[in-house]
Amino acid sequence: GTRQLSDETTPITPDYNINLSPEQLKSMLPDVYLVDVRQPEEQVADGKVPGAHLVPIGELPQQIDDLPKENVVFMCKSGMRSYKALIFSLQHGFVYPRQLEGGIMAWNAAFNNDQNNR
């Protein structure tokens, strides 16, 4: 069968700082591989970070082997799904994956606050 995000039995707790602030992430682009695990319609509704690769979290188990193992940053809307994706990537041998703390909401607050947020 297909792998699910919860199939793995070994819980992993990262022993390093996984969080990047919007400012930190922006300073690292485009040198990191940014994976947006939201749904396509969420990118339309809430915006996206330039250069992000869209891999909805439900498709991550199928696509995990196609992603680079290093310099990967995950993001979602608020940080919940990106954390699940990050843990899943650690279980598949990724090296120090990180996430955008607070997701697109934090990014928008930092950089897009001149827009009228819905």
C-alpha positions in Angstrom: 0.0 0.0 0.0 0.9 3.7 0.0 2.8 5.1 2.9 0.9 7.4 5.2 2.4 10.2 7.3 1.6 8.2 10.5 2.9 4.8 9.4 6.3 5.2 11.1 6.5 3.9 14.6 9.6 5.7 15.9 8.7 9.2 17.1 11.4 11.7 16.4 11.9 14.9 18.3 14.3 17.3 16.6 17.4 18.1 18.7 18.1 21.3 16.9 16.3 24.6 16.2 13.9 23.8 13.4 12.3 27.2 13.2 13.2 30.0 10.8 11.6 33.5 11.1 10.3 35.1 7.9 13.3 37.4 7.9 15.7 34.5 8.3 14.0 32.5 5.5 14.0 35.5 3.2 17.7 36.0 3.7 18.3 32.4 2.7 16.3 32.4 -0.5 16.9 31.1 -3.1 19.6 28.9 -1.5 17.1 26.7 0.3 14.6 24.3 -1.2 11.3 25.6 0.1 8.4 23.1 0.2 4.9 24.4 0.7 2.7 21.6 2.0 -0.6 23.5 1.7 -3.3 22.9 -0.9 -3.2 24.8 -4.2 -6.3 26.9 -3.3 -4.6 28.0 -0.1 -1.8 29.5 -2.2 -4.4 31.5 -4.1 -6.3 32.6 -0.9 -3.3 33.4 1.4 -0.5 34.0 -1.1 2.8 32.2 -1.4 6.5 32.7 -0.9 8.4 33.2 -4.2 10.1 30.1 -5.4 8.3 27.7 -3.1 7.6 24.1 -4.4 4.0 23.0 -3.8 3.8 19.5 -2.4 0.4 19.2 -0.6 0.9 17.2 2.6 -1.3 14.4 1.5 1.1 13.8 -1.5 4.3 14.1 0.5 4.6 10.3 1.1 4.6 9.8 -2.6 7.0 12.7 -3.4 9.4 12.5 -0.5 12.0 10.5 -2.4 12.0 13.2 -5.2 13.0 16.0 -2.9 16.5 17.0 -2.0 17.6 15.8 1.4 19.5 18.9 2.5 18.7 22.6 2.7 15.0 21.9 2.8 12.5 24.3 4.5 8.9 23.3 4.9 6.0 25.8 5.2 2.2 25.7 5.5 -0.4 28.2 6.7 0.5 28.4 10.4 3.2 25.8 11.1 1.2 22.7 12.1 1.4 20.8 8.8 5.0 21.9 8.1 6.0 20.4 11.5 4.4 17.1 10.5 6.1 17.2 7.2 9.4 18.0 8.8 9.2 15.0 11.2 8.2 12.8 8.3 11.3 14.0 6.3 13.5 13.3 9.3 12.2 9.7 9.3 13.3 9.6 5.6 16.9 10.7 6.2 16.6 14.4 5.6 19.5 16.4 7.1 18.4 19.3 9.4 15.2 20.2 7.6 13.6 23.4 8.9 10.3 25.2 8.8 9.0 28.7 8.4 7.8 29.5 11.9 4.2 30.7 11.8 3.8 29.8 8.2 2.5 32.0 5.4 0.6 34.0 8.1 3.8 35.1 9.7 5.4 35.7 6.3 2.5 37.9 5.3 2.6 39.8 8.6 6.3 40.5 8.0 6.3 41.4 4.4 2.8 41.9 3.0 1.2 44.0 5.7 0.6 46.8 3.2 -2.1 44.7 1.6 -5.7 44.5 3.0 -5.7 41.2 4.6 -9.0 39.3 4.4 
